[in-house]
Amino acid sequence: MVAEKSNAVTFKVLQDATKPEIKAAVELMFKVEVKGVSVVNTKGKTKRFGRSIGRRDNVRKAYVTLKPGQELNLSGEAA
């Protein structure tokens, strides 16, 4: 997910990932400068499947804000 207004990108990350690890990974993978990282833990919902009750997984999202002038290249092509 890319938010144009705040130059932020959303990633689904591992539950035990820390902010410095996320920042380093994004900078390494996409070769951009990261301004900041915010994380959100979302609890999984309980859902019914007929008679049985199941549960969705917990999700940890990382909102990565890029420095001005930086852009994420999601196509994978080298610029």
The first five atom37 places (N, CA, C, CB, O) and aatype in JSON, in Angstrom:
{
  "aatype": [12, 19, 0, 6, 11, 15, 2, 0, 19, 16, 13, 11, 19, 10, 5, 3, 0, 16, 11, 14, 6, 9, 11, 0, 0, 19, 6, 10, 12, 13, 11, 19, 6, 19, 11, 7, 19, 15, 19, 19, 2, 16, 11, 7, 11, 16, 11, 1, 13, 7, 1, 15, 9, 7, 1, 1, 3, 2, 19, 1, 11, 0, 18, 19, 16, 10, 11, 14, 7, 5, 6, 10, 2, 10, 15, 7, 6, 0, 0],
  "atom_mask": [
    [1, 1, 1, 1, 1],
    [1, 1, 1, 1, 1],
    [1, 1, 1, 1, 1],
    [1, 1, 1, 1, 1],
    [1, 1, 1, 1, 1],
    [1, 1, 1, 1, 1],
    [1, 1, 1, 1, 1],
    [1, 1, 1, 1, 1],
    [1, 1, 1, 1, 1],
    [1, 1, 1, 1, 1],
    [1, 1, 1, 1, 1],
    [1, 1, 1, 1, 1],
    [1, 1, 1, 1, 1],
    [1, 1, 1, 1, 1],
    [1, 1, 1, 1, 1],
    [1, 1, 1, 1, 1],
    [1, 1, 1, 1, 1],
    [1, 1, 1, 1, 1],
    [1, 1, 1, 1, 1],
    [1, 1, 1, 1, 1],
    [1, 1, 1, 1, 1],
    [1, 1, 1, 1, 1],
    [1, 1, 1, 1, 1],
    [1, 1, 1, 1, 1],
    [1, 1, 1, 1, 1],
    [1, 1, 1, 1, 1],
    [1, 1, 1, 1, 1],
    [1, 1, 1, 1, 1],
    [1, 1, 1, 1, 1],
    [1, 1, 1, 1, 1],
    [1, 1, 1, 1, 1],
    [1, 1, 1, 1, 1],
    [1, 1, 1, 1, 1],
    [1, 1, 1, 1, 1],
    [1, 1, 1, 1, 1],
    [1, 1, 1, 0, 1],
    [1, 1, 1, 1, 1],
    [1, 1, 1, 1, 1],
    [1, 1, 1, 1, 1],
    [1, 1, 1, 1, 1],
    [1, 1, 1, 1, 1],
    [1, 1, 1, 1, 1],
    [1, 1, 1, 1, 1],
    [1, 1, 1, 0, 1],
    [1, 1, 1, 1, 1],
    [1, 1, 1, 1, 1],
    [1, 1, 1, 1, 1],
    [1, 1, 1, 1, 1],
    [1, 1, 1, 1, 1],
    [1, 1, 1, 0, 1],
    [1, 1, 1, 1, 1],
    [1, 1, 1, 1, 1],
    [1, 1, 1, 1, 1],
    [1, 1, 1, 0, 1],
    [1, 1, 1, 1, 1],
    [1, 1, 1, 1, 1],
    [1, 1, 1, 1, 1],
    [1, 1, 1, 1, 1],
    [1, 1, 1, 1, 1],
    [1, 1, 1, 1, 1],
    [1, 1, 1, 1, 1],
    [1, 1, 1, 1, 1],
    [1, 1, 1, 1, 1],
    [1, 1, 1, 1, 1],
    [1, 1, 1, 1, 1],
    [1, 1, 1, 1, 1],
    [1, 1, 1, 1, 1],
    [1, 1, 1, 1, 1],
    [1, 1, 1, 0, 1],
    [1, 1, 1, 1, 1],
    [1, 1, 1, 1, 1],
    [1, 1, 1, 1, 1],
    [1, 1, 1, 1, 1],
    [1, 1, 1, 1, 1],
    [1, 1, 1, 1, 1],
    [1, 1, 1, 0, 1],
    [1, 1, 1, 1, 1],
    [1, 1, 1, 1, 1],
    [1, 1, 1, 1, 1]
  ],
  "atom_positions": [
    [[0.84, -1.18, 0.0], [0.0, 0.0, 0.0], [0.89, 1.24, 0.0], [-0.96, 0.0, 1.22], [1.82, 1.34, 0.79]],
    [[0.6, 2.16, -0.87], [1.39, 3.37, -0.95], [0.48, 4.57, -0.69], [2.09, 3.49, -2.33], [-0.53, 4.74, -1.37]],
    [[0.85, 5.39, 0.28], [0.11, 6.62, 0.56], [0.88, 7.79, -0.03], [-0.12, 6.81, 2.11], [1.99, 8.09, 0.42]],
    [[0.32, 8.42, -1.01], [1.03, 9.48, -1.74], [1.27, 10.73, -0.9], [0.26, 9.85, -2.97], [2.31, 11.37, -1.02]],
    [[0.32, 11.08, -0.05], [0.38, 12.35, 0.65], [1.56, 12.44, 1.63], [-0.91, 12.57, 1.39], [2.28, 13.44, 1.63]],
    [[1.74, 11.42, 2.44], [2.78, 11.48, 3.46], [4.04, 10.74, 3.06], [2.26, 10.91, 4.75], [4.95, 10.6, 3.88]],
    [[4.13, 10.25, 1.81], [5.29, 9.51, 1.32], [5.54, 8.3, 2.21], [6.54, 10.42, 1.26], [6.69, 8.02, 2.58]],
    [[4.47, 7.58, 2.57], [4.57, 6.42, 3.45], [4.15, 5.15, 2.72], [3.69, 6.62, 4.71], [3.33, 5.18, 1.8]],
    [[4.74, 4.03, 3.14], [4.45, 2.73, 2.56], [4.12, 1.77, 3.7], [5.65, 2.21, 1.69], [4.73, 1.86, 4.77]],
    [[3.18, 0.87, 3.49], [2.79, -0.08, 4.52], [3.29, -1.48, 4.16], [1.26, -0.09, 4.69], [3.14, -1.93, 3.03]],
    [[3.88, -2.15, 5.16], [4.38, -3.51, 4.98], [3.79, -4.4, 6.06], [5.92, -3.55, 5.02], [3.57, -3.95, 7.18]],
    [[3.53, -5.66, 5.72], [3.15, -6.66, 6.71], [4.46, -7.33, 7.13], [2.09, -7.72, 6.14], [5.18, -7.87, 6.29]],
    [[4.78, -7.29, 8.43], [6.08, -7.77, 8.9], [5.89, -8.88, 9.94], [6.91, -6.62, 9.5], [4.78, -9.13, 10.4]],
    [[7.0, -9.53, 10.29], [6.97, -10.58, 11.31], [6.61, -10.0, 12.67], [8.32, -11.3, 11.38], [6.86, -8.82, 12.93]],
    [[6.01, -10.84, 13.54], [5.58, -10.38, 14.85], [6.73, -9.9, 15.71], [4.85, -11.49, 15.56], [6.55, -8.99, 16.53]],
    [[7.92, -10.48, 15.55], [9.05, -10.11, 16.41], [10.0, -9.11, 15.75], [9.81, -11.34, 16.81], [11.1, -8.88, 16.26]],
    [[9.6, -8.52, 14.63], [10.45, -7.54, 13.94], [10.46, -6.22, 14.72], [9.96, -7.31, 12.48], [9.42, -5.75, 15.18]],
    [[11.66, -5.63, 14.85], [11.78, -4.35, 15.55], [11.88, -3.22, 14.54], [13.02, -4.34, 16.48], [12.12, -3.45, 13.35]],
    [[11.68, -1.98, 15.02], [11.74, -0.82, 14.13], [13.11, -0.69, 13.44], [11.45, 0.45, 14.93], [13.14, -0.47, 12.23]],
    [[14.24, -0.82, 14.17], [15.54, -0.73, 13.48], [15.73, -1.82, 12.42], [16.66, -0.8, 14.49], [16.33, -1.56, 11.38]],
    [[15.24, -3.03, 12.7], [15.36, -4.12, 11.72], [14.54, -3.81, 10.47], [14.9, -5.45, 12.34], [14.99, -4.05, 9.35]],
    [[13.33, -3.29, 10.66], [12.46, -2.96, 9.53], [13.1, -1.85, 8.69], [11.06, -2.52, 10.02], [13.1, -1.92, 7.46]],
    [[13.62, -0.83, 9.35], [14.27, 0.29, 8.65], [15.45, -0.2, 7.83], [14.73, 1.37, 9.66], [15.59, 0.17, 6.67]],
    [[16.3, -1.02, 8.43], [17.48, -1.53, 7.73], [17.08, -2.4, 6.54], [18.37, -2.33, 8.68], [17.71, -2.32, 5.48]],
    [[16.06, -3.22, 6.7], [15.62, -4.1, 5.62], [15.06, -3.32, 4.44], [14.56, -5.08, 6.14], [15.37, -3.63, 3.29]],
    [[14.24, -2.29, 4.71], [13.66, -1.49, 3.63], [14.75, -0.71, 2.9], [12.6, -0.52, 4.18], [14.75, -0.64, 1.67]],
    [[15.69, -0.13, 3.66], [16.78, 0.62, 3.03], [17.65, -0.3, 2.16], [17.65, 1.3, 4.09], [18.1, 0.1, 1.09]],
    [[17.87, -1.52, 2.62], [18.71, -2.46, 1.88], [18.0, -2.99, 0.63], [19.11, -3.63, 2.77], [18.6, -3.06, -0.44]],
    [[16.72, -3.36, 0.78], [15.99, -3.97, -0.33], [15.67, -2.98, -1.44], [14.72, -4.6, 0.17], [15.8, -3.3, -2.62]],
    [[15.23, -1.77, -1.07], [14.75, -0.82, -2.07], [15.71, 0.32, -2.33], [13.43, -0.27, -1.64], [15.45, 1.16, -3.19]],
    [[16.83, 0.37, -1.6], [17.86, 1.41, -1.77], [17.27, 2.82, -1.66], [18.55, 1.24, -3.13], [17.46, 3.66, -2.54]],
    [[16.55, 3.06, -0.56], [15.96, 4.36, -0.26], [16.36, 4.77, 1.15], [14.42, 4.33, -0.41], [16.85, 3.95, 1.93]],
    [[16.16, 6.06, 1.47], [16.42, 6.55, 2.82], [15.1, 6.62, 3.58], [17.12, 7.95, 2.79], [14.12, 7.19, 3.1]],
    [[15.08, 6.04, 4.78], [13.87, 5.97, 5.59], [13.91, 7.07, 6.65], [13.72, 4.58, 6.26], [14.9, 7.22, 7.36]],
    [[12.82, 7.81, 6.73], [12.71, 8.88, 7.74], [12.27, 8.31, 9.08], [11.71, 9.95, 7.27], [12.84, 8.67, 10.11]],
    [[11.28, 7.41, 9.08], [10.79, 6.84, 10.33], [9.95, 5.61, 10.1], [0.0, 0.0, 0.0], [9.48, 5.36, 8.99]],
    [[9.77, 4.84, 11.17], [8.97, 3.61, 11.11], [7.98, 3.61, 12.28], [9.89, 2.34, 11.15], [8.36, 3.85, 13.42]],
    [[6.72, 3.35, 11.98], [5.69, 3.16, 13.01], [5.14, 1.76, 12.84], [4.55, 4.25, 12.91], [4.98, 1.29, 11.72]],
    [[4.84, 1.09, 13.95], [4.29, -0.26, 13.86], [2.95, -0.34, 14.58], [5.28, -1.28, 14.46], [2.7, 0.37, 15.56]],
    [[2.08, -1.22, 14.06], [0.76, -1.44, 14.64], [0.54, -2.94, 14.75], [-0.37, -0.76, 13.77], [0.75, -3.68, 13.78]],
    [[0.13, -3.39, 15.94], [-0.24, -4.79, 16.14], [-1.75, -4.89, 16.09], [0.31, -5.34, 17.49], [-2.45, -4.24, 16.87]],
    [[-2.27, -5.73, 15.18], [-3.69, -5.93, 15.03], [-4.04, -7.35, 15.49], [-4.15, -5.68, 13.56], [-3.45, -8.31, 15.0]],
    [[-4.97, -7.47, 16.4], [-5.4, -8.78, 16.88], [-6.24, -9.48, 15.82], [-6.21, -8.64, 18.21], [-7.02, -8.83, 15.12]],
    [[-6.07, -10.79, 15.69], [-6.84, -11.58, 14.74], [-8.27, -11.75, 15.2], [0.0, 0.0, 0.0], [-8.53, -11.92, 16.39]],
    [[-9.19, -11.71, 14.26], [-10.61, -11.86, 14.6], [-10.97, -13.33, 14.75], [-11.5, -11.2, 13.52], [-10.37, -14.2, 14.12]],
    [[-11.97, -13.59, 15.59], [-12.55, -14.92, 15.7], [-13.64, -15.06, 14.66], [-13.1, -15.19, 17.13], [-14.53, -14.21, 14.58]],
    [[-13.58, -16.11, 13.86], [-14.54, -16.32, 12.78], [-15.13, -17.71, 12.88], [-13.87, -16.11, 11.4], [-14.48, -18.64, 13.38]],
    [[-16.36, -17.85, 12.41], [-17.02, -19.16, 12.38], [-16.99, -19.72, 10.98], [-18.48, -19.06, 12.89], [-17.22, -19.0, 10.0]],
    [[-16.69, -21.0, 10.88], [-16.73, -21.72, 9.62], [-17.7, -22.88, 9.8], [-15.3, -22.21, 9.17], [-17.29, -23.99, 10.14]],
    [[-18.99, -22.62, 9.57], [-20.0, -23.64, 9.83], [-20.13, -23.86, 11.32], [0.0, 0.0, 0.0], [-20.47, -22.93, 12.06]],
    [[-19.87, -25.08, 11.77], [-19.96, -25.38, 13.2], [-18.69, -25.0, 13.96], [-20.26, -26.85, 13.41], [-18.75, -24.65, 15.14]],
    [[-17.57, -25.08, 13.3], [-16.29, -24.87, 13.99], [-15.95, -23.39, 14.07], [-15.16, -25.62, 13.27], [-16.36, -22.58, 13.24]],
    [[-15.19, -23.06, 15.1], [-14.75, -21.68, 15.3], [-13.26, -21.61, 15.0], [-15.06, -21.18, 16.75], [-12.48, -22.41, 15.51]],
    [[-12.89, -20.65, 14.17], [-11.49, -20.46, 13.81], [-11.05, -19.07, 14.21], [0.0, 0.0, 0.0], [-11.84, -18.26, 14.7]],
    [[-9.78, -18.8, 13.99], [-9.24, -17.49, 14.36], [-8.25, -17.05, 13.3], [-8.57, -17.53, 15.75], [-7.41, -17.83, 12.86]],
    [[-8.36, -15.81, 12.89], [-7.38, -15.25, 11.95], [-6.09, -14.94, 12.7], [-7.94, -13.98, 11.26], [-6.1, -14.75, 13.92]],
    [[-5.0, -14.9, 11.98], [-3.71, -14.62, 12.6], [-3.62, -13.17, 13.05], [-2.57, -14.95, 11.63], [-4.25, -12.28, 12.47]],
    [[-2.81, -12.94, 14.08], [-2.48, -11.58, 14.46], [-1.57, -11.0, 13.39], [-1.8, -11.53, 15.87], [-0.77, -11.73, 12.79]],
    [[-1.67, -9.69, 13.14], [-0.91, -9.04, 12.08], [-0.14, -7.87, 12.66], [-1.84, -8.57, 10.93], [-0.66, -7.11, 13.47]],
    [[1.12, -7.72, 12.24], [1.94, -6.56, 12.61], [2.23, -5.8, 11.33], [3.27, -7.0, 13.35], [2.83, -6.33, 10.4]],
    [[1.8, -4.54, 11.29], [2.01, -3.7, 10.11], [3.07, -2.66, 10.43], [0.69, -3.02, 9.65], [3.13, -2.14, 11.55]],
    [[3.9, -2.36, 9.45], [4.91, -1.32, 9.61], [4.61, -0.21, 8.61], [6.35, -1.89, 9.41], [4.55, -0.46, 7.4]],
    [[4.43, 1.0, 9.11], [4.25, 2.17, 8.26], [5.61, 2.85, 8.14], [3.16, 3.15, 8.83], [6.1, 3.43, 9.11]],
    [[6.21, 2.78, 6.96], [7.55, 3.31, 6.73], [7.43, 4.64, 6.0], [8.43, 2.31, 5.92], [6.91, 4.69, 4.88]],
    [[7.9, 5.71, 6.62], [7.89, 7.04, 6.01], [9.25, 7.28, 5.36], [7.57, 8.15, 7.07], [10.29, 7.13, 6.0]],
    [[9.22, 7.66, 4.09], [10.45, 7.91, 3.35], [10.82, 9.39, 3.43], [10.3, 7.48, 1.88], [9.96, 10.25, 3.6]],
    [[12.11, 9.66, 3.3], [12.58, 11.05, 3.29], [12.1, 11.74, 2.03], [14.13, 11.12, 3.4], [11.85, 11.08, 1.02]],
    [[11.96, 13.09, 2.06], [11.49, 13.8, 0.86], [12.4, 13.55, -0.34], [11.41, 15.31, 1.14], [13.63, 13.54, -0.22]],
    [[11.78, 13.34, -1.48], [12.54, 13.08, -2.71], [12.78, 11.6, -2.94], [0.0, 0.0, 0.0], [13.22, 11.21, -4.03]],
    [[12.51, 10.77, -1.95], [12.71, 9.32, -2.11], [11.44, 8.68, -2.66], [13.1, 8.67, -0.75], [10.33, 9.12, -2.35]],
    [[11.61, 7.65, -3.46], [10.48, 6.96, -4.05], [10.76, 5.47, -4.06], [10.19, 7.48, -5.48], [11.9, 5.05, -4.28]],
    [[9.73, 4.67, -3.82], [9.88, 3.22, -3.78], [9.64, 2.64, -5.14], [8.92, 2.59, -2.76], [8.62, 2.93, -5.77]],
    [[10.57, 1.82, -5.61], [10.43, 1.16, -6.9], [9.92, -0.25, -6.68], [11.77, 1.16, -7.68], [10.71, -1.15, -6.4]],
    [[8.6, -0.45, -6.8], [8.01, -1.76, -6.53], [8.06, -2.7, -7.72], [6.58, -1.59, -6.1], [7.74, -3.88, -7.57]],
    [[8.46, -2.22, -8.89], [8.51, -3.08, -10.08], [9.71, -4.0, -10.06], [8.53, -2.25, -11.33], [9.73, -4.99, -10.79]],
    [[10.74, -3.69, -9.25], [11.92, -4.55, -9.16], [13.0, -4.22, -10.18], [0.0, 0.0, 0.0], [14.06, -4.84, -10.17]],
    [[12.76, -3.25, -11.06], [13.75, -2.89, -12.06], [14.76, -1.9, -11.46], [13.07, -2.28, -13.31], [14.4, -1.03, -10.67]],
    [[16.0, -2.05, -11.84], [17.04, -1.14, -11.35], [16.91, 0.19, -12.09], [18.47, -1.74, -11.55], [16.73, 0.22, -13.3]],
    [[17.01, 1.28, -11.35], [16.84, 2.6, -11.96], [18.15, 3.14, -12.49], [16.27, 3.57, -10.95], [18.18, 4.24, -13.04]]
  ]
}
